[in-house]
Amino acid sequence: MKLGSPTSLLLNLGHAVDHWVIAIFLYTVSVIAGVWGTDWKELTPYAFGASFMFGAGSIVSGKLGDSWGRRSMMIIFFAGIGVSCLLIALTQNKWQIGAALTLMGAFASIYHPVGIPMIVQGADRPGFVIGVNGLVGNLGIAIGAGLSVFLATRYGWQMAYVVPGVVCLIAAVLFAVLVPKEQEAPAKRKAKMLDLPPNVMARVFFIMTCAAVTGSIVFNFTTNSNGEMLKARIAELAANPWLLSVVLFGIFTVASLMQLVVGSLIDRYPLKTIYLPILIAQVPLFVLAAYAEGWALIGVTTLFMVFVFGAIPFTDAMIVRYVDDRMRSRVTGMRLAIGFGVSSLVVAAIGPSVKAAGFPTLLVTLAGVALCTFIAISFLPSEKSSEMAALKPAE
């Protein structure tokens, strides 16, 4: 599959949309709270359903992707996101929006276990493909942070959901028309790489899961709370929503470029060699952000987001390197269910946690979480060890 093919373009669009729609609520929650006459910290727990289903739904999505077919699941993904976004725009109270967000989270759970294995299958340079896909996905976060704030403040918070909803419905039609049908479901294909010994596979999956949990906590907290953190500590941004949206878009766009660098390195070097320095770099940056003041905080935030986004491709790269394509959707689904199932509590707890402890304390906590991810990855088997000698490269 070429990066410029309709299938690849639509799959990359899907990643952008997936992160876009998940990010909308917590970047427009202040606007929604103002319209509904409540405090934004009281509304964030209602995002729990979307975040939980984003992870838990991945188990079902992964199984269906392998056994039923990835093309069909992607059509359902686009159509489901489109309809659920329009439903969210019709909600009028916190319980309604909580239910509609949960529905959207269920459809959003399809992309990662289905779309990523679909885009890397048969790739000659899977690391670079993952890097490009990650870049586009994180640009979706930038859009969710920047464009959504602009639409919500200028045209009403509902428009922040209507726009991506329409985009997804159009994409569903294009995917059905332009993407070739699969000859057979992935689970029915012949094996293309040797299986790892059971004890090594169990070890890899355990490490992968630990890294997914801690990495998801860092990712979800930073991407969902950066806006409120900057508003709370920089008065000019709190007073100017348009300036805030520009700053957020700039931070996420610059940080997203790290995906291309990491993707290229993954194809050339062992995963641990690249992953460990990226993780350890997060620790001092989070601590520094806890004490940075004024506009210096924007620079530090950009730096820690560079390394947060830089860490994202590695779990997908581990799956490509260690797991045959026949079961990648299922393995990805299980990994996401555990990782995002735990980290969904982080999203729900953002408001109450900030209210109780403040952003500096939580940033120091994130430094500790990043250190835990570093420790977990340090136990990943060496790709030059005898344990890995029998493993054939994925095809």
C-alpha positions as CSV (number, residue, x, y, z in Angstrom):
1,M,0.0,0.0,0.0
2,K,1.5,3.4,-1.1
3,L,1.1,6.4,1.2
4,G,-0.6,8.3,-1.6
5,S,-3.2,5.6,-2.4
6,P,-6.9,6.4,-1.5
7,T,-6.8,3.6,1.1
8,S,-3.8,5.0,2.8
9,L,-5.1,8.6,2.7
10,L,-8.5,7.6,4.1
11,L,-6.9,5.5,6.9
12,N,-4.7,8.4,7.9
13,L,-7.7,10.7,7.8
14,G,-9.4,8.2,10.1
15,H,-6.6,8.5,12.6
16,A,-6.8,12.3,12.6
17,V,-10.6,12.2,13.0
18,D,-10.3,9.6,15.8
19,H,-8.1,11.9,17.9
20,W,-10.0,15.0,16.8
21,V,-13.4,13.9,18.1
22,I,-12.1,12.5,21.4
23,A,-10.3,15.8,22.1
24,I,-13.3,18.1,21.4
25,F,-15.1,17.8,24.7
26,L,-12.3,18.7,27.1
27,Y,-11.2,21.6,24.9
28,T,-14.7,23.1,24.6
29,V,-15.9,22.1,28.1
30,S,-15.5,25.7,29.3
31,V,-17.8,27.0,26.6
32,I,-20.4,24.2,27.2
33,A,-20.2,24.9,31.0
34,G,-20.9,28.6,30.3
35,V,-23.9,27.9,28.2
36,W,-25.3,25.4,30.7
37,G,-24.5,27.6,33.7
38,T,-22.1,25.3,35.5
39,D,-18.3,24.9,36.3
40,W,-16.1,23.0,33.8
41,K,-14.6,20.9,36.6
42,E,-18.1,19.5,37.2
43,L,-18.5,18.4,33.6
44,T,-15.2,16.5,33.0
45,P,-16.4,13.2,34.7
46,Y,-19.0,12.9,32.0
47,A,-16.2,12.2,29.5
48,F,-15.5,9.0,31.3
49,G,-17.8,6.9,29.2
50,A,-16.2,8.0,25.9
51,S,-12.7,7.3,27.2
52,F,-13.7,4.0,28.8
53,M,-15.4,2.7,25.6
54,F,-12.5,4.0,23.5
55,G,-10.4,1.3,25.3
56,A,-12.9,-1.4,26.3
57,G,-14.5,-1.4,22.9
58,S,-11.2,-2.2,21.3
59,I,-11.5,-5.8,22.3
60,V,-14.6,-6.3,20.3
61,S,-13.3,-4.1,17.5
62,G,-10.1,-6.0,17.3
63,K,-11.8,-9.4,17.2
64,L,-14.2,-8.3,14.4
65,G,-11.3,-6.7,12.5
66,D,-9.4,-10.0,12.3
67,S,-12.4,-12.3,11.9
68,W,-14.8,-10.2,9.8
69,G,-12.5,-7.9,7.9
70,R,-10.9,-4.5,8.4
71,R,-12.5,-2.7,5.4
72,S,-16.1,-3.2,6.7
73,M,-15.1,-2.1,10.2
74,M,-13.6,1.1,8.9
75,I,-16.8,2.0,7.1
76,I,-18.7,1.4,10.3
77,F,-16.1,3.6,12.1
78,F,-16.6,6.6,9.9
79,A,-20.4,6.3,9.7
80,G,-20.7,5.7,13.5
81,I,-18.5,8.7,14.4
82,G,-20.4,10.9,12.0
83,V,-23.8,10.0,13.4
84,S,-22.7,10.2,17.1
85,C,-21.1,13.6,16.6
86,L,-24.3,15.0,15.3
87,L,-26.2,13.4,18.2
88,I,-23.8,15.1,20.6
89,A,-24.6,18.5,19.0
90,L,-28.3,17.9,19.9
91,T,-27.7,17.3,23.6
92,Q,-29.0,19.7,26.1
93,N,-27.8,18.6,29.5
94,K,-24.8,16.7,31.1
95,W,-26.5,13.3,31.2
96,Q,-27.4,13.4,27.6
97,I,-23.9,14.5,26.5
98,G,-22.4,11.8,28.7
99,A,-24.5,9.1,27.0
100,A,-23.8,10.5,23.5
101,L,-20.0,10.7,24.2
102,T,-20.1,7.1,25.4
103,L,-21.6,6.1,22.1
104,M,-19.0,8.0,20.2
105,G,-16.3,6.4,22.2
106,A,-17.6,2.9,21.2
107,F,-17.2,3.8,17.5
108,A,-13.9,5.6,18.1
109,S,-12.6,2.3,19.6
110,I,-12.5,0.8,16.1
111,Y,-9.7,2.8,14.6
112,H,-6.6,1.7,16.5
113,P,-7.0,-2.1,16.5
114,V,-8.3,-2.0,12.9
115,G,-6.9,1.0,11.0
116,I,-3.3,0.7,12.1
117,P,-2.9,-3.0,11.3
118,M,-4.6,-2.3,8.0
119,I,-2.2,0.5,7.0
120,V,1.0,-1.4,8.0
121,Q,0.1,-4.8,6.4
122,G,2.7,-5.5,3.7
123,A,4.6,-2.2,4.3
124,D,8.3,-2.3,3.5
125,R,9.0,0.4,6.1
126,P,6.4,-0.1,8.8
127,G,8.2,2.3,11.2
128,F,7.9,5.2,8.8
129,V,4.3,4.3,8.0
130,I,3.5,4.3,11.7
131,G,5.3,7.6,12.0
132,V,3.3,9.3,9.3
133,N,0.1,7.8,10.7
134,G,1.0,9.0,14.1
135,L,1.8,12.5,12.8
136,V,-1.6,12.7,11.1
137,G,-3.3,11.4,14.2
138,N,-1.6,14.0,16.4
139,L,-2.5,16.7,14.0
140,G,-6.0,15.6,14.7
141,I,-5.4,16.5,18.3
142,A,-4.1,19.9,17.2
143,I,-7.2,20.4,15.1
144,G,-9.3,19.2,18.1
145,A,-7.6,21.7,20.3
146,G,-7.4,24.6,17.9
147,L,-10.2,24.5,15.5
148,S,-12.7,23.2,18.0
149,V,-12.1,26.1,20.4
150,F,-12.4,28.5,17.5
151,L,-15.7,26.9,16.3
152,A,-17.1,26.7,19.8
153,T,-16.4,30.3,20.7
154,R,-17.3,31.8,17.4
155,Y,-20.3,29.7,16.2
156,G,-21.4,27.8,19.3
157,W,-20.1,24.6,20.9
158,Q,-22.4,22.4,18.7
159,M,-20.6,23.4,15.6
160,A,-17.4,21.9,17.0
161,Y,-19.1,18.5,16.6
162,V,-21.2,19.2,13.5
163,V,-18.0,19.8,11.3
164,P,-16.2,16.5,12.1
165,G,-19.5,14.7,11.9
166,V,-20.1,15.8,8.3
167,V,-16.4,15.0,7.5
168,C,-16.8,11.5,8.8
169,L,-20.1,10.8,6.9
170,I,-18.4,11.9,3.7
171,A,-15.4,9.7,4.5
172,A,-17.6,6.6,5.1
173,V,-19.0,7.0,1.5
174,L,-15.5,7.5,0.0
175,F,-14.1,4.4,1.9
176,A,-17.0,2.2,0.6
177,V,-16.4,3.4,-3.0
178,L,-12.6,3.7,-3.2
179,V,-11.1,1.0,-1.0
180,P,-10.9,-2.4,-2.6
181,K,-12.7,-5.3,-0.9
182,E,-10.5,-7.8,1.1
183,Q,-10.0,-11.2,-0.4
184,E,-10.2,-12.8,3.0
185,A,-10.3,-11.8,6.6
186,P,-6.9,-11.5,8.3
187,A,-7.5,-14.4,10.7
188,K,-7.9,-16.8,7.8
189,R,-4.6,-16.0,6.2
190,K,-1.5,-18.1,6.4
191,A,1.2,-17.3,8.9
192,K,4.0,-15.1,7.6
193,M,6.3,-15.1,10.7
194,L,7.3,-17.6,13.2
195,D,5.7,-17.5,16.6
196,L,7.7,-16.4,19.6
197,P,8.2,-18.9,22.5
198,P,5.2,-18.7,24.8
199,N,7.2,-17.4,27.7
200,V,8.8,-14.6,25.6
201,M,5.4,-13.7,24.0
202,A,3.9,-13.5,27.5
203,R,6.8,-11.3,28.6
204,V,6.5,-9.0,25.6
205,F,2.7,-8.7,26.0
206,F,3.0,-7.9,29.7
207,I,5.7,-5.2,29.1
208,M,3.6,-3.8,26.2
209,T,0.5,-3.6,28.4
210,C,2.4,-1.9,31.3
211,A,3.8,0.6,28.9
212,A,0.4,1.1,27.3
213,V,-1.2,1.8,30.7
214,T,1.4,4.3,31.9
215,G,1.9,5.8,28.5
216,S,-1.9,6.3,28.1
217,I,-2.1,8.1,31.4
218,V,0.6,10.6,30.3
219,F,-0.9,11.0,26.8
220,N,-4.5,11.4,28.0
221,F,-3.7,13.9,30.8
222,T,-1.4,16.1,28.7
223,T,-3.6,16.2,25.5
224,N,-6.8,16.7,27.4
225,S,-5.7,19.2,30.1
226,N,-3.1,21.4,28.4
227,G,-5.7,24.0,27.5
228,E,-7.0,24.4,31.0
229,M,-3.4,24.3,32.4
230,L,-2.2,27.2,30.2
231,K,-5.4,29.2,30.9
232,A,-4.9,28.7,34.6
233,R,-1.3,29.9,34.6
234,I,-1.1,32.5,31.8
235,A,-3.7,35.3,32.2
236,E,-3.4,36.5,28.5
237,L,-4.5,33.0,27.3
238,A,-7.4,32.9,29.7
239,A,-8.7,36.2,28.5
240,N,-8.3,35.4,24.7
241,P,-9.7,32.0,23.5
242,W,-8.6,32.7,20.0
243,L,-5.0,33.2,21.1
244,L,-5.2,30.0,23.2
245,S,-6.4,28.0,20.2
246,V,-3.5,29.3,18.1
247,V,-1.0,28.4,20.9
248,L,-2.5,24.9,21.3
249,F,-2.4,24.3,17.6
250,G,1.2,25.3,17.5
251,I,2.3,23.1,20.4
252,F,0.6,20.0,19.0
253,T,1.7,20.6,15.5
254,V,5.4,21.1,16.4
255,A,5.3,18.0,18.7
256,S,3.6,15.9,16.0
257,L,6.7,16.3,13.8
258,M,8.6,14.0,16.2
259,Q,6.5,11.1,14.8
260,L,8.4,11.2,11.5
261,V,11.7,11.2,13.2
262,V,10.8,8.3,15.4
263,G,9.2,6.4,12.6
264,S,12.4,6.6,10.5
265,L,14.5,5.5,13.4
266,I,12.3,2.5,14.2
267,D,13.1,1.0,10.8
268,R,16.9,1.3,11.4
269,Y,17.5,0.6,15.1
270,P,16.3,-1.7,17.9
271,L,13.2,-0.3,19.7
272,K,14.8,-0.1,23.1
273,T,17.6,2.0,21.8
274,I,15.2,4.8,20.7
275,Y,12.4,4.3,23.2
276,L,14.3,4.6,26.5
277,P,15.9,8.0,25.9
278,I,12.5,9.4,24.8
279,L,10.9,8.2,28.0
280,I,13.6,9.4,30.4
281,A,13.6,12.9,28.8
282,Q,9.9,13.3,29.9
283,V,10.8,13.2,33.6
284,P,12.8,16.4,34.0
285,L,10.5,18.3,31.5
286,F,7.4,17.5,33.6
287,V,9.1,18.6,36.7
288,L,10.3,21.8,35.0
289,A,6.7,22.5,33.7
290,A,5.4,22.2,37.3
291,Y,7.5,25.3,38.2
292,A,7.6,27.2,35.0
293,E,5.9,30.6,35.0
294,G,4.3,32.8,32.3
295,W,5.2,32.4,28.7
296,A,8.2,30.1,29.5
297,L,5.6,27.5,30.3
298,I,4.6,27.4,26.6
299,G,8.1,26.5,25.6
300,V,8.4,23.8,28.3
301,T,5.0,22.4,27.3
302,T,6.0,22.2,23.7
303,L,9.1,20.2,24.7
304,F,7.4,17.7,26.9
305,M,4.7,17.2,24.2
306,V,7.5,16.5,21.7
307,F,8.6,13.5,23.8
308,V,5.0,12.5,24.7
309,F,4.1,12.2,21.0
310,G,7.5,10.7,20.2
311,A,6.7,7.8,22.5
312,I,3.4,7.0,20.8
313,P,4.6,4.9,17.8
314,F,6.4,2.3,19.9
315,T,3.5,0.2,21.1
316,D,2.3,-0.2,17.5
317,A,5.9,-0.9,16.4
318,M,6.2,-3.6,19.0
319,I,3.1,-5.3,17.7
320,V,4.3,-5.1,14.1
321,R,7.7,-6.5,15.1
322,Y,6.5,-9.3,17.4
323,V,2.9,-10.3,16.2
324,D,1.8,-11.8,13.0
325,D,-0.8,-9.9,10.9
326,R,-3.4,-12.6,11.4
327,M,-4.0,-11.5,15.0
328,R,-2.7,-7.9,15.2
329,S,-6.1,-6.4,15.5
330,R,-6.9,-8.7,18.5
331,V,-3.6,-8.0,20.2
332,T,-3.9,-4.3,19.6
333,G,-7.5,-4.4,20.9
334,M,-6.5,-6.1,24.2
335,R,-3.6,-3.7,24.7
336,L,-5.8,-0.7,24.1
337,A,-8.6,-2.0,26.3
338,I,-6.3,-2.4,29.3
339,G,-4.3,0.8,28.6
340,F,-7.2,3.1,27.9
341,G,-9.5,1.4,30.4
342,V,-7.2,2.5,33.2
343,S,-6.4,5.9,31.7
344,S,-10.1,6.7,31.2
345,L,-10.1,7.3,34.9
346,V,-7.5,10.0,34.3
347,V,-9.8,11.9,31.9
348,A,-12.7,11.7,34.3
349,A,-10.5,12.8,37.2
350,I,-8.9,15.8,35.5
351,G,-11.3,18.4,36.9
352,P,-11.6,17.0,40.4
353,S,-7.8,16.4,40.6
354,V,-7.0,19.9,39.5
355,K,-9.5,21.3,42.0
356,A,-7.9,19.2,44.8
357,A,-4.2,19.3,44.1
358,G,-3.5,21.8,41.3
359,F,-1.5,21.4,38.1
360,P,2.0,21.6,39.5
361,T,1.4,18.5,41.8
362,L,-0.1,16.6,38.9
363,L,2.8,17.4,36.5
364,V,5.2,16.0,39.1
365,T,3.1,12.9,39.3
366,L,3.3,12.5,35.5
367,A,7.1,12.6,35.8
368,G,6.8,9.6,38.1
369,V,4.5,7.8,35.7
370,A,6.9,8.4,32.8
371,L,9.7,6.9,35.0
372,C,7.5,3.8,35.5
373,T,7.2,3.4,31.7
374,F,11.0,3.7,31.4
375,I,11.4,0.8,33.9
376,A,8.9,-1.4,32.1
377,I,10.5,-1.0,28.7
378,S,13.9,-1.7,30.1
379,F,12.8,-5.3,30.5
380,L,11.8,-5.7,26.8
381,P,13.8,-8.6,25.2
382,S,16.8,-7.4,23.2
383,E,16.3,-7.9,19.5
384,K,19.8,-9.3,19.2
385,S,19.2,-11.9,21.9
386,S,18.9,-15.7,21.4
387,E,15.2,-15.4,22.4
388,M,14.6,-13.4,19.2
389,A,16.9,-15.3,16.9
390,A,14.1,-17.5,15.4
391,L,11.7,-14.6,14.7
392,K,11.2,-13.7,11.0
393,P,10.5,-10.1,10.0
394,A,6.8,-9.3,9.5
395,E,5.7,-9.3,5.9
